Amino acid sequence: MTSIACIGYLNLEDTEYPGQDPVSRAPGGAALYFSAAARLWGAEVLLVSRIGEDYPQDILTQLAQAGINTEAVTTLPGETMAGRTAYDEEGRRTYEMYTPPERRLALSPVPNDWPHSA
């Protein structure tokens, strides 16, 4: 079986579509999507990310139950990376990052975040 380390952000996203109720604080982020896709294709997955104290623990539980190794997800004091995506009637997308640059840096994974034997 192929082993993959998925390294990146786990976000909480607000999404708005015209004429629909907005979706608030949904799990997102490239690390989430990549790890889920890799697992669906049969890879053994180690998810490496940093989250804030507000990240829903049930999402991490669901990932682990799906066979994604979440032992390298580190919880830091403060908030998780967050933003808002809005789509207009023509399908154009705008994105607003809620997280300030210094917090994005703190939430960026570093080499010591994952076991080097993985």
Helices and strands as residue ranges (DSSP letters): E 3-7, E 11-16, E 23-28, H 30-40, E 44-52, H 57-65, E 68-76, E 81-87, E 93-97, H 101-106, G 111-113
